[in-house]
Amino acid sequence: MRVLIATGGTGGHIYPALALADAMKEKDPQTEILFVGTAERMESTEIPKAGYAFEAIKAKGLNGSALAKVQAVMQLAQAYFACRKIVRQFRPDYAIGFGNYISAPVILAAHFAHVPTMLHEQNSYAGKANRFLAKYADQIVGCYPENLDQFPPQKTRILGNPRASVAARAQRDPNVVRQLGLDPARPLVVVVMGSLGSESVNAVMVKALKQMAGKSYQVLYVTGRAAYEEVRAQRLECANIKVVPYIDGVKVMVNADLAVVRGGATTAAEITVLGLPAIIIPSPYVPNNHQVLNAKALQSAGAALMIEEKDLTEGEITAKIESVVFDPIRLESMRTAAKRLGHPDASEQIYNWIQQG
């Protein structure tokens, strides 16, 4: 089978696409996969680094001024014709779009060439590109029950994020906790605001960690590489608090009792499949408020609590953490709710549906 995959822009679109590609190759090593993205964003390095063929096209989203939008439409039109050429040359049996503007020219070119198409939506509220492309897609995969109200239900299934299948393989390992200088027998709270960290959250957490020092639970605070030296200089570490610049997310998270995280789609997929209760601080800088909506979906299901960044104080975050870690019944209830939302077999379910389609 030859599969064309459109993805790009951010890791939230790219890593689920790579996870599905890996699963497809695992199922059938003869599968040929070609990724399409832009040369300017992270997909141009991450995808070849993962060992996949990559074709770059010029495209950008419909953001900014009226003139910028006109220019974007013209560029997307040119991208469509570039994608028609890619479809003719690669001759895919299937095309999959993972959201973002890059999906539009690829899915449209495949659709009008009579190639079966699938969309994957990672967020609880569908992005503009996927909402526009829904009528051209043969199959649509969502991650949240809310997606069934946003797409034609007859061709939509809630199968989850392929990154969940990767996270589901993680196993608890007390040595991981010991290597961090912490005690695997004590409750562990992991605080991480994405790979880059957050300057505003760091400012609050420095104060909060001082309140948490000496408590019966442990905190692993991940600052992000850029802020590590500045935070470390505050001398916050003690027996129950460790500060690090970066972690192998899933490898550490599977050993945690509670996570304090952003509300990105990949993070949500990972914490739910791990059955990890969370306090979510959504990034306020994400288009369409996706992270707030993801956080609200998890909170409504009983799997998480949410604090918007504008409401974040050292007292609020400390109180929220302790309201969970000091309440075993609540902790277990949140674990169960998170597991209920998780999709450990997402990649396999998506692959099987492609085969049926």
C-alpha positions, 0 to 999 in steps of 0.5 A: 500500500502507498500512503500519502500523509499531510502534516506539519506546523507543530508537534501536535500534528507531526508526532501523531502522524509519525506514530501512525506511519510507524504502526503501518510499517510495523503491520506491513513493512512493504507499505510506502509512505510519503509525507507532505509538509512545508520546508519552513516548519519543524516537519522538514527536519523531524520527518526525514530524521524519522526515516520517511520520505518528505516532499515540501510545498509552499503553503501558509494559513489564512491568518493576519491582514486581508492582504496576508489572507489573499496571499495565503489563498494564492499560495494554497492554490499553487500548493494544490497544483503542486499536490496534484503533481505529487499524487500523479507521481506517487500514485497513493492508495490512500491519503491522510491529513492530520489537520493544519492548513497543509492538509487542504491542498493534499486532501483536495488533490487526492479527493479529485484524483479519486484517492480515498482520504481520511482526516485525523482531528487531535483536538476536542474542537476541530480546527478550521482546516479539518472542518473545511475538508470534512465534506471531501473526506471518506473517513474522519477520526476524532479523539473526543466524543465532542468530535461527533457533533462537528463532523458527519457522524456517518463517516466519523469514528472516535478512535483516538490519537496514535501517540496514545498507542506509543505511550500505552507501551510504557511500563512503571519502573522505580529505577526511573524515579530513583535516578531522578533522586526521588523515592518511588514509594512516595507520591510523585507530582510531575510539572511540565509545560511542554519542551520549551517550558513557560516563563510565566508559569515558572515565575509562579512555580518558583513561589509554589515550590517553596510552599511545597518543600517538606511535604509528604509528596514529591514534585519533579519540576521541569523548567524547559532548557532555556529557564533551567539555570535561572530557576536552579539558582533559586536553590529550590531543591530539597528532599521532596523537590527536584528541578530538571531542564527536560525529561523523557515525558512518557517514561517519567509520566508513567511513574507519576501519580499526578501531572501538571501539564499544558492542554495540547492534544498529544499531552492529553492523549498520553495522560489519558492512556496512562490513566494519569490524573492531571491539573491542566494549565492551558497555553493562552497562545494557541489558536482557537483556544484549543488547549482550553477546550481540551482541558474542559473536555477532560475536566468534564469527564472527571479526569482533570482539573483546569487552571487558566493561566490568568488565574494561576497563583502559587496558592491556587496551584498548591491547593489544587495539587494537594486536593488531589494527592491528599485524597486517595478516593479522588485520585483513583476516581480521576485515574479511572476517568482518564483511562476511560478516555484513553485509546491504547489501540488507536493506531491499530483501530485506525489501520484496521479502518483504513483496510476496511475502507 
